[in-house]
Amino acid sequence: MKIKLDGVVETLLITLNVRAKDYKNPKSVLHDKKSFEIASQLDYDFSKFDGAWASYYGTLARAYIMDEEVKKFIEKNSDCAIVSIGCGLDTRFERVDNGKITWYNLDLPEVIETRKKFFKDNDRVINISKSLFDSDWTKEIVINNKELLIVAEGVIMYFDENDVKKFLEILVNNFDKFELHLDLLYKGTIKMSSKHDTLKKMNNVKFKWGVKDGSEVVKLEPKLKQIGLINFTKKMGKILPFSKKIFIPIFWLMNNRLGMYTYNK
């Protein structure tokens, strides 16, 4: 199946490729069969990412840690609502579902239409075809006294500070209470888009916003409270091949990190 995605939207194929390749590995981290099945059906030159080992292990570590934190939230709130911001072709629902949660996929119309080709309908999974900057998407989230978790992986680093601020304002202005998990780029990486091992293979895609310790998110939206920060190298260092472990100190500095926040009106 041919697929035509441009700009930032095309980056969803980077993460899909990582999860698919991992499934074929005897030492698989995610065991994500669904991603492997999707990638196998696409007519796309994934081979251009073959040399991007840093992104490969970094993306695996990120997905693993974010899965674990989502699972912790679900363990505490078994009948919760979860929103996946900029969901792409993500398969997190399939990896964490407990049979009770309600899951919302939010992305642009062309992405949601692409998702529909690969995922079966599920009464507990709702697709929303809107931009994260269109506040109307929040009206489609049915809370009914459920705890709400909002997750964004591989998304906000592609937008500038004003856009990130607008997104955060939409959240606090439309929900009474939530927990927020954000995949955050290290600010020193912003100027390295042209040298990044996967982004350099794409057209018109670059990093625009990053952080040092996640407190920058609270500065943009003071109504949020930061409750955690996890460097993805925590897991990456464990799955790197022995020959690559020499780079771990560099990754501790330059790697993405998971920022966790809460809001209570």
PAZAPA-4460 file (N, C-alpha, C; in steps of 0.05 Angstrom, whole numbers, plus 32768, in hexadecimal, padded with zeros to 4 digits):
% residues 265
    n_x    n_y    n_z   ca_x   ca_y   ca_z    c_x    c_y    c_z   seq   type   mol
   8011   7FE8   8000   8000   8000   8000   8011   8019   8000     1      M     A
   800D   802A   7FEC   801C   8043   7FEB   8011   8057   8000     2      K     A
   8023   8066   800B   801B   807A   801F   802A   8094   801A     3      I     A
   801B   80AA   801A   8026   80C4   8014   8021   80D7   802C     4      K     A
   8036   80DC   803B   8035   80EE   8052   804C   8101   8050     5      L     A
   8047   811B   8054   805B   812F   8051   8060   813E   806B     6      D     A
   8078   814B   806D   807E   815B   8084   807F   814C   809E     7      G     A
   8076   8159   80B3   8077   814D   80CE   8067   8133   80CF     8      V     A
   8052   8132   80C0   8041   811A   80C0   8051   8101   80B8     9      V     A
   8064   8104   80A6   8074   80ED   809D   8084   80E1   80B4    10      E     A
   808A   80F0   80C9   809A   80E5   80DF   808D   80CE   80ED    11      T     A
   8073   80CB   80E9   8065   80B4   80F6   8070   8099   80EB    12      L     A
   807C   809A   80D3   8087   8082   80C7   80A2   807B   80D4    13      L     A
   80B0   808E   80DF   80C9   8088   80EE   80C3   8076   8105    14      I     A
   80B0   807E   8116   80AA   806F   812E   809D   8054   8127    15      T     A
   808C   8054   8112   8080   803A   8109   8096   8027   8101    16      L     A
   80A9   8030   80F2   80BF   801F   80E9   80CF   8014   8100    17      N     A
   80D4   8024   8114   80E3   801A   812C   80D4   8004   813A    18      V     A
   80BB   8008   813E   80AB   7FF3   814C   80A9   7FDA   813C    19      R     A
   80A7   7FDD   8121   80A5   7FC6   810F   80BF   7FB6   810F    20      A     A
   80D6   7FC4   810D   80F0   7FB6   810D   80F4   7FA8   8128    21      K     A
   80EC   7FB5   813E   80F0   7FAA   8158   80E1   7F8F   815B    22      D     A
   80CA   7F8E   814F   80B9   7F75   8151   80C8   7F5D   8146    23      Y     A
   80D9   7F61   8131   80E8   7F4C   8125   8101   7F44   8134    24      K     A
   8108   7F54   8148   8120   7F4F   8158   811A   7F3A   816D    25      N     A
   812B   7F25   816F   8127   7F11   8184   8126   7F1D   81A0    26      P     A
   8133   7F34   81A4   8133   7F42   81BD   8120   7F5A   81BD    27      K     A
   810A   7F57   81B0   80F7   7F6D   81AD   80F0   7F7A   81C7    28      S     A
   80EE   7F95   81C6   80E8   7FA5   81DD   80C9   7FA9   81E0    29      V     A
   80BC   7FAE   81CA   809F   7FB4   81CB   808D   7F9D   81C3    30      L     A
   8097   7F8A   81B3   8087   7F73   81AA   806E   7F7D   819C    31      H     A
   8072   7F90   818A   805B   7F9E   817D   8055   7F92   8162    32      D     A
   8046   7F7D   8162   803F   7F6F   8149   802F   7F81   8136    33      K     A
   801D   7F91   8141   800C   7FA2   8131   801C   7FB5   8120    34      K     A
   8031   7FC1   812B   8042   7FD4   811C   8050   7FC5   8105    35      S     A
   8059   7FAD   810B   8066   7F9D   80F6   8052   7F97   80DF    36      F     A
   803A   7F91   80E6   8026   7F8B   80D1   8020   7FA3   80C0    37      E     A
   801E   7FBB   80CD   8019   7FD3   80BE   8030   7FDA   80AB    38      I     A
   8048   7FDA   80B6   805F   7FE1   80A6   8063   7FCE   808F    39      A     A
   805C   7FB5   8093   805F   7FA1   807D   804C   7FA6   8066    40      S     A
   8037   7FB5   806A   8024   7FBB   8055   8029   7FD5   8046    41      Q     A
   803C   7FE4   8050   8042   7FFE   8044   8057   7FFD   802E    42      L     A
   8052   800C   8019   8066   800F   8003   8075   8029   8009    43      D     A
   8089   8026   801A   8099   803D   8023   80B6   8034   8027    44      Y     A
   80C9   8046   8020   80E5   803E   8023   80EF   8042   803F    45      D     A
   80E8   802F   8050   80F2   802F   806C   8110   802B   806E    46      F     A
   811C   8021   8059   8139   801B   805A   814A   8034   805E    47      S     A
   813F   804B   8058   814E   8064   805B   8154   806A   8079    48      K     A
   8146   805C   808B   814A   8060   80A8   815D   804A   80B3    49      F     A
   8167   8038   80A3   8176   8021   80AD   818F   8029   80BE    50      D     A
   819C   803F   80B7   81B4   8047   80C5   81AF   8058   80DE    51      G     A
   8196   805E   80E3   818F   8070   80F9   818C   8061   8114    52      A     A
   81A3   8056   811E   81A1   8045   8136   819B   8054   814F    53      W     A
   81A4   806D   8150   819E   807D   8169   8180   8082   816B    54      A     A
   8173   808A   8155   8156   808E   8156   8147   8074   815B    55      S     A
   8152   805E   8150   8145   8044   8154   8143   803D   8171    56      Y     A
   815A   803D   817F   815A   8036   819B   814D   804B   81AD    57      Y     A
   8150   8064   81A4   8143   807A   81B3   8125   8079   81B2    58      G     A
   811A   8073   819A   80FD   8071   8197   80F2   8059   81A6    59      T     A
   8100   8043   81A5   80F8   802B   81B4   80F6   8031   81D2    60      L     A
   810B   803E   81DC   810C   8045   81F9   80F5   8058   8200    61      A     A
   80F1   806B   81EF   80DB   807E   81F3   80C0   8070   81F5    62      R     A
   80BB   805F   81E1   80A1   8051   81E0   809D   803F   81F8    63      A     A
   80B3   8032   8200   80B1   8020   8217   80AB   802F   8231    64      Y     A
   80B9   8045   8236   80B5   8054   824E   809A   8061   824E    65      I     A
   8092   806C   8238   8077   8079   8237   8061   8064   823A    66      M     A
   8065   804C   822F   8052   8036   8234   8050   8030   8252    67      D     A
   8067   802E   825F   8067   8027   827B   8058   803C   828C    68      E     A
   805C   8055   8286   804F   806B   8295   8031   806B   8290    69      E     A
   8029   8066   8277   800D   8064   8271   8000   804C   8280    70      V     A
   800E   8036   8281   8004   801E   828F   8001   8024   82AD    71      K     A
   8013   8034   82B8   8011   803B   82D5   7FF8   804C   82D9    72      K     A
   7FF2   805E   82C7   7FDA   806E   82C9   7FC1   805D   82C8    73      F     A
   7FC1   8049   82B5   7FAB   8037   82B2   7FA7   8026   82CA    74      I     A
   7FBD   801D   82D6   7FBB   800C   82EE   7FAD   801B   8305    75      E     A
   7FB1   8035   8306   7FA5   8045   831B   7F88   804D   8313    76      K     A
   7F83   804F   82F9   7F69   8058   82EF   7F60   8046   82D8    77      N     A
   7F55   802F   82DF   7F50   801A   82CB   7F3B   8022   82B6    78      S     A
   7F29   8034   82BE   7F14   803C   82AB   7F19   805A   82A3    79      D     A
   7F30   805F   8298   7F38   807B   8292   7F35   8081   8275    80      C     A
   7F39   809B   826E   7F39   80A4   8252   7F55   80AD   824C    81      A     A
   7F5F   80A6   8234   7F7A   80AD   822C   7F79   80B9   8210    82      I     A
   7F86   80D0   820D   7F87   80DD   81F3   7FA4   80DB   81E8    83      V     A
   7FA7   80D0   81D0   7FC1   80CF   81C3   7FC3   80E6   81AF    84      S     A
   7FD3   80FA   81B6   7FD5   8112   81A5   7FE8   810C   818E    85      I     A
   7FE0   8113   8175   7FF1   810E   815E   7FF7   80F0   815C    86      G     A
   7FE2   80E0   815D   7FE5   80C3   8160   7FF4   80B5   8149    87      C     A
   7FF3   80C0   8130   8000   80B3   811A   7FF5   8097   8116    88      G     A
   8008   8084   8112   8000   8068   8111   8009   8059   812A    89      L     A
   8007   8068   8140   800F   805C   815A   7FFE   8045   8162    90      D     A
   800A   8032   8170   7FFC   801A   8179   7FFC   8017   8198    91      T     A
   7FFE   802D   81A5   8000   802C   81C3   7FE7   8020   81CF    92      R     A
   7FD0   8026   81C4   7FB7   801A   81CF   7FB9   7FFC   81CF    93      F     A
   7FC3   7FF0   81BA   7FC5   7FD3   81B8   7FD9   7FC8   81CC    94      E     A
   7FED   7FD9   81D4   8002   7FD0   81E7   7FFA   7FD3   8204    95      R     A
   7FE7   7FE5   820A   7FE1   7FEB   8226   7FC4   7FE5   822E    96      V     A
   7FB3   7FDF   821B   7F96   7FDC   8221   7F90   7FC7   8237    97      D     A
   7F7F   7FCF   8249   7F77   7FBD   825F   7F5A   7FB3   825B    98      N     A
   7F4E   7FBA   8244   7F33   7FB1   823F   7F1D   7FC4   8249    99      G     A
   7F26   7FDA   8256   7F12   7FED   8262   7F16   800A   8259   100      K     A
   7F2F   8011   8253   7F34   802D   824D   7F26   8037   8234   101      I     A
   7F22   8052   8233   7F18   805F   821B   7F2F   806E   820F   102      T     A
   7F34   806A   81F5   7F4C   8075   81E8   7F44   8088   81D1   103      W     A
   7F51   809F   81D1   7F4B   80B2   81BB   7F65   80B7   81AB   104      Y     A
   7F63   80B3   8191   7F79   80B9   817F   7F73   80D4   8172   105      N     A
   7F86   80E7   8175   7F83   8102   8169   7F99   8107   8155   106      L     A
   7F91   810C   813C   7FA5   8114   8128   7F96   8121   8110   107      D     A
   7FA6   812A   80FD   7F9B   8137   80E6   7F8A   8123   80D5   108      L     A
   7F77   812D   80C6   7F64   811C   80B7   7F72   8107   80A6   109      P     A
   7F88   810F   8098   7F95   80FC   8086   7FA2   80E5   8096   110      E     A
   7FAB   80EB   80AE   7FB7   80D6   80BF   7FA2   80C3   80C9   111      V     A
   7F8C   80CE   80D3   7F76   80BD   80DD   7F6B   80AC   80C7   112      I     A
   7F68   80B6   80AF   7F5F   80A6   8098   7F72   808F   8092   113      E     A
   7F8C   8094   8095   7FA0   8080   8092   7F9E   806A   80A7   114      T     A
   7F9A   8073   80C0   7F96   8060   80D7   7F7F   804D   80D1   115      R     A
   7F6A   8057   80C6   7F52   8046   80C2   7F57   802F   80B0   116      K     A
   7F6C   8031   80A0   7F72   801B   808D   7F80   8003   809C   117      K     A
   7F8A   8008   80B4   7F9A   7FF4   80C1   7F8E   7FEA   80DC   118      F     A
   7F7B   7FF9   80E7   7F71   7FF3   8102   7F53   7FEC   8101   119      F     A
   7F4B   7FD7   810E   7F2F   7FD0   810F   7F20   7FE3   8122   120      K     A
   7F07   7FE6   811C   7EF6   7FF7   812E   7EF5   7FEB   814A   121      D     A
   7EF5   7FFC   815D   7EF4   7FF4   8179   7EE2   8008   8188   122      N     A
   7ECE   7FFF   8196   7EBC   8011   81A4   7ECA   8023   81B8   123      D     A
   7EE1   801A   81C2   7EEF   802A   81D6   7F06   803B   81CA   124      R     A
   7F08   803C   81B0   7F1C   804C   81A2   7F0E   8060   8190   125      V     A
   7F12   807A   8195   7F05   808F   8185   7F1A   809F   8176   126      I     A
   7F16   80A2   815C   7F29   80B1   814C   7F1E   80CE   8148   127      N     A
   7F2F   80E1   814C   7F28   80FD   8149   7F39   810A   8134   128      I     A
   7F2C   8112   811E   7F3B   811D   8107   7F3E   813C   8109   129      S     A
   7F4F   8144   811A   7F53   8161   811E   7F70   8167   8126   130      K     A
   7F78   8180   8122   7F92   8189   812B   7F92   818C   8149   131      S     A
   7FA9   8188   8156   7FAB   818C   8173   7FA7   81A9   817B   132      L     A
   7FA9   81BB   8167   7FA5   81D8   816C   7F88   81E1   8168   133      F     A
   7F77   81CF   8160   7F5B   81D4   815D   7F4D   81CC   8177   134      D     A
   7F46   81DF   8187   7F3B   81D9   81A2   7F22   81C8   81A1   135      S     A
   7F14   81C7   818B   7EFB   81B8   8189   7EFF   819A   818E   136      D     A
   7F18   8190   818B   7F1C   8174   8190   7F16   816C   81AD   137      W     A
   7F19   817F   81BF   7F15   8179   81DB   7EF7   8173   81E1   138      T     A
   7EE5   817D   81D0   7EC8   8179   81D4   7EC1   815C   81CE   139      K     A
   7ED2   814D   81C0   7ECC   8131   81B9   7ED6   811D   81CE   140      E     A
   7EE4   8128   81E3   7EED   8117   81F8   7ED8   8114   820E   141      I     A
   7ECE   80FC   8212   7EB8   80F8   8226   7EC5   80EE   8240   142      V     A
   7EC4   80FF   8254   7ED1   80F9   826E   7EC0   80E7   8280   143      I     A
   7EA7   80F0   8285   7E95   80E1   8297   7EA3   80D8   82B1   144      N     A
   7EB0   80EB   82BE   7EBD   80E6   82D8   7ED5   80D3   82D6   145      N     A
   7EDE   80CD   82BD   7EF6   80BD   82BA   7F0F   80CE   82BE   146      K     A
   7F25   80C1   82C6   7F3F   80CF   82C7   7F49   80D1   82AB   147      E     A
   7F56   80E8   82A4   7F5F   80ED   8289   7F7D   80EF   8287   148      L     A
   7F88   80E0   8274   7FA5   80E1   826E   7FA8   80EA   8251   149      L     A
   7FBA   80FE   824D   7FC0   8108   8232   7FDD   8103   822C   150      I     A
   7FE2   80F6   8216   7FFD   80ED   820F   8005   80F7   81F4   151      V     A
   801D   8102   81F2   8028   810C   81D8   8044   8101   81D5   152      A     A
   8048   80F0   81C1   8062   80E4   81BB   806B   80ED   819F   153      E     A
   8083   80F8   819D   808E   8100   8183   807D   8115   8175   154      G     A
   8074   8129   8185   8061   813D   817A   806B   815A   817E   155      V     A
   806C   8162   8197   806E   817F   819C   8089   818B   8195   156      I     A
   809E   817B   8191   80B8   8186   8189   80B8   8191   816D   157      M     A
   80A3   818B   815D   80A2   8195   8142   8093   81B0   8140   158      Y     A
   808B   81BB   8157   807C   81D4   8158   808C   81E9   8168   159      F     A
   8088   8202   8162   8097   8217   8170   808A   821C   818B   160      D     A
   8097   822C   819B   808E   8231   81B7   8072   823C   81B9   161      E     A
   806B   824E   81A6   8050   825A   81A7   803A   8244   81A2   162      N     A
   8041   8232   8190   802E   821D   818A   802B   820A   81A2   163      D     A
   8041   8204   81AF   8040   81F2   81C7   802F   8200   81DC   164      V     A
   8034   8219   81E0   8025   8229   81F4   8007   8228   81EE   165      K     A
   8000   822B   81D4   7FE4   822A   81CC   7FD7   820E   81D2   166      K     A
   7FE6   81F9   81CD   7FDD   81DE   81D2   7FD8   81DA   81F0   167      F     A
   7FEA   81E3   8201   7FE7   81E0   821E   7FCF   81F0   8228   168      L     A
   7FCB   8208   821D   7FB5   8218   8225   7F9A   820B   821D   169      E     A
   7F99   81FE   8206   7F81   81EF   81FE   7F7B   81DA   8213   170      I     A
   7F8F   81CC   821D   7F8B   81B7   8231   7F7F   81C2   824B   171      L     A
   7F8C   81D6   8256   7F82   81E0   8270   7F68   81F0   826E   172      V     A
   7F62   81FA   8256   7F4A   8209   8253   7F31   81F8   824D   173      N     A
   7F36   81DE   8247   7F20   81CD   823F   7F1C   81B4   8250   174      N     A
   7F2F   81AE   8261   7F2C   8197   8273   7F2F   81A0   8290   175      F     A
   7F20   8194   82A2   7F22   819B   82BE   7F39   818E   82CC   176      D     A
   7F41   8176   82C2   7F56   8167   82D0   7F62   8153   82BC   177      K     A
   7F7C   8150   82BD   7F8A   813D   82AC   7FA7   8139   82B4   178      F     A
   7FB2   8123   82AA   7FCF   811E   82AC   7FD9   8120   8290   179      E     A
   7FF1   812B   828C   7FFC   8130   8272   8018   8124   8270   180      L     A
   801D   8114   825C   8037   8108   8256   8041   8113   823C   181      H     A
   8058   8121   823D   8063   812D   8225   807F   8123   821F   182      L     A
   8083   811A   8206   809D   8113   81FC   80AC   812D   81F6   183      D     A
   80C1   8133   8204   80CF   814D   8202   80EA   814A   81F6   184      L     A
   80F0   815B   81E2   810A   815C   81D5   811D   816C   81E6   185      L     A
   8136   8163   81E8   814B   8173   81F5   8150   818C   81E4   186      Y     A
   8151   81A3   81F0   8153   81BC   81E1   816C   81BF   81D0   187      K     A
   8181   81B1   81D9   819A   81B2   81C9   8199   81A4   81AE   188      G     A
   8183   8195   81AA   8180   8185   8192   8171   8195   817C   189      T     A
   8165   81AC   8183   8155   81BB   8170   8164   81C2   8157   190      I     A
   817D   81CA   8159   818C   81D3   8142   8198   81BC   8132   191      K     A
   8193   81A3   813A   81A0   818C   812E   818D   817D   811B   192      M     A
   8176   8189   8113   8163   817B   8102   8170   8171   80E8   193      S     A
   8181   8181   80DC   818D   817A   80C2   81A1   8164   80C5   194      S     A
   81AA   815E   80DD   81BE   8149   80E2   81B1   8130   80F0   195      K     A
   8198   8133   80F8   818A   811D   8106   8189   8105   80F4   196      H     A
   818D   80ED   80FF   8190   80D5   80EF   8177   80CD   80E0   197      D     A
   8160   80D7   80E8   8147   80D0   80D8   813B   80E9   80CB   198      T     A
   813B   8100   80D9   812F   8118   80CE   813D   8121   80B4   199      L     A
   8157   811C   80B3   8166   8125   809B   815E   8116   8082   200      K     A
   814F   8100   8086   8145   80F0   806F   812A   80FB   8066   201      K     A
   811F   810F   8072   8105   811A   806B   8107   8137   8063   202      M     A
   80F2   8140   8055   80F1   815C   804B   80E0   816D   805D   203      N     A
   80EA   8185   8063   80DB   8199   8071   80D2   8190   808D   204      N     A
   80E3   8182   809B   80DD   817A   80B6   80F4   8182   80C8   205      V     A
   80EE   8191   80DD   8103   8198   80F0   80F8   819C   810C   206      K     A
   810A   819A   811F   8103   819E   813B   8100   81BC   8140   207      F     A
   80EC   81C4   8151   80E8   81E0   8156   80E8   81E8   8174   208      K     A
   80E3   81D4   8186   80E1   81DB   81A2   80EC   81C4   81B3   209      W     A
   80FA   81CC   81C8   8105   81B8   81DA   8108   81C3   81F6   210      G     A
   8111   81B2   8209   8112   81BA   8225   812C   81B0   8231   211      V     A
   8131   81B9   824A   8148   81AE   8259   813E   819A   826E   212      K     A
   812A   81A2   827E   8121   8191   8294   8103   818F   8295   213      D     A
   80F5   8199   8282   80D7   8197   8282   80C9   81AD   8290   214      G     A
   80D8   81BD   829F   80CB   81D4   82AD   80C2   81E9   8299   215      S     A
   80CD   81E8   8281   80C5   81FB   826C   80A7   81F8   8265   216      E     A
   809C   81E0   8269   8080   81DC   8263   806F   81EB   8277   217      V     A
   8077   81EA   8290   8068   81F9   82A5   806A   8217   82A1   218      V     A
   8081   8220   8297   8085   823D   8292   8072   8246   827D   219      K     A
   806D   8235   8269   805A   823B   8254   803D   823A   825D   220      L     A
   8037   8228   8270   801C   8225   827B   801E   8220   8299   221      E     A
   801F   8236   82A9   8023   8234   82C6   800E   8224   82D5   222      P     A
   7FF7   821F   82C8   7FE2   820F   82D6   7FE9   81F2   82D8   223      K     A
   7FFE   81E9   82C9   8006   81CE   82CA   801A   81CA   82E1   224      L     A
   801B   81B2   82EC   802E   81AB   8300   803F   8193   82F6   225      K     A
   8059   8196   82F7   806B   8180   82EE   806E   816C   8304   226      Q     A
   8069   8152   82FC   806A   813D   8310   8080   8128   8309   227      I     A
   808E   812C   82F2   80A2   8118   82EC   80B2   8120   82D3   228      G     A
   80CA   8114   82D0   80DB   8117   82B9   80EC   80FF   82B7   229      L     A
   80EA   80F0   82A0   80F9   80D8   829C   8109   80DA   8283   230      I     A
   8123   80D7   8285   8135   80D7   826E   8132   80BC   8261   231      N     A
   812D   80BB   8247   8129   80A2   8239   8142   8091   8238   232      F     A
   8159   809C   823E   8172   808D   823F   8171   8078   8256   233      T     A
   815F   807C   8269   815B   8069   827E   8156   804D   8273   234      K     A
   8147   804B   825E   8141   8032   8251   8154   802D   8239   235      K     A
   815B   8042   822B   816C   8040   8213   8187   8034   821A   236      M     A
   8192   803C   8230   81AC   8031   8238   81AC   8013   823D   237      G     A
   8194   8008   8243   8192   7FEB   8248   818F   7FDB   822E   238      K     A
   8185   7FE7   8219   8180   7FD8   8201   8194   7FDE   81EB   239      I     A
   81A5   7FF1   81EF   81BA   7FF7   81DB   81CD   7FDF   81D9   240      L     A
   81D7   7FDA   81C0   81EC   7FC5   81BD   8205   7FCD   81CD   241      P     A
   8214   7FBA   81D5   822B   7FC0   81E6   823E   7FD4   81D8   242      F     A
   8241   7FD2   81BE   8253   7FE4   81AF   824A   8001   81AF   243      S     A
   8230   8006   81B5   8225   8021   81B5   8223   802D   81D1   244      K     A
   8228   801D   81E6   8224   8028   8201   8237   803E   8208   245      K     A
   824D   8041   81F9   8260   8057   81FE   8252   8072   81FB   246      I     A
   823C   8072   81EC   822E   808C   81E6   8219   8093   81FC   247      F     A
   8215   8082   820F   8201   8087   8223   8203   80A2   8231   248      I     A
   821B   80AB   823A   821D   80C5   8246   8213   80DC   8234   249      P     A
   8217   80D9   821A   820E   80ED   8207   81F0   80ED   8206   250      I     A
   81E5   80D5   8205   81C7   80D2   8204   81BA   80DD   821D   251      F     A
   81C6   80DA   8234   81BA   80E5   824C   81B6   8103   824A   252      W     A
   81C9   8110   823B   81C7   812D   8237   81B3   8134   8221   253      L     A
   81B5   8126   820B   81A7   812E   81F2   818C   8120   81ED   254      M     A
   8186   810B   81FC   816F   80FC   81F6   8154   810A   81FD   255      N     A
   813F   8101   81F1   8124   810A   81F9   811E   8101   8215   256      N     A
   810A   810D   8220   8102   8105   823B   80E4   8108   823E   257      R     A
   80D9   80F9   8250   80BC   80F9   8255   80B5   810D   826C   258      L     A
   80A6   8121   8265   809D   8134   8279   8080   812D   8281   259      G     A
   807B   812C   829B   8061   8125   82A5   8055   813B   82B6   260      M     A
   803C   8142   82B1   8030   8159   82BD   8013   8153   82C5   261      Y     A
   8008   8162   82D8   7FEC   815F   82DF   7FDF   817B   82DF   262      T     A
   7FC5   817A   82DC   7FB5   8193   82DD   7F9B   818C   82EC   263      Y     A
   7F94   819E   82FF   7F7B   819B   830E   7F6F   81B7   8311   264      N     A
   7F59   81BB   8304   7F4D   81D6   8303   7F47   81E1   831E   265      K     A
***
